[in-house]
C-alpha cells in the first residue's frame, strides 16, 4: 500500500524556518520516500506504508522536541484501492 502524507508545523515564522520546521524537513528528506515537496506552508511526501508511517513517527518526535506547538498532518492511501 502507498501513502501520501501532508503536514505543517507551527508556530509559523515568515522570516526564517523555525527549528521545528527544519527538523520535520530533515526527517522527510532523509526518509526513503518519493515525491517529496517541502514548502513554507505545507509539505508532502509519498511512499510505501511502512516507510511513511516510520517517517511520520520520527517527524512528530523530532519536530515536537524542536519546539513545535502544533503538528497538523493528513495521511491518504494513494494508487490502487484508494477511494
Secondary structure, DSSP 8 states (H G I E B T S, - for coil): -EEEEEEEEES--SSS--HHHHHHHHHHHHSS-EEEEE-SS-EEEEEEHHHHHHHHHHHHHHHHHTT-SEEEEEEEEESTT--
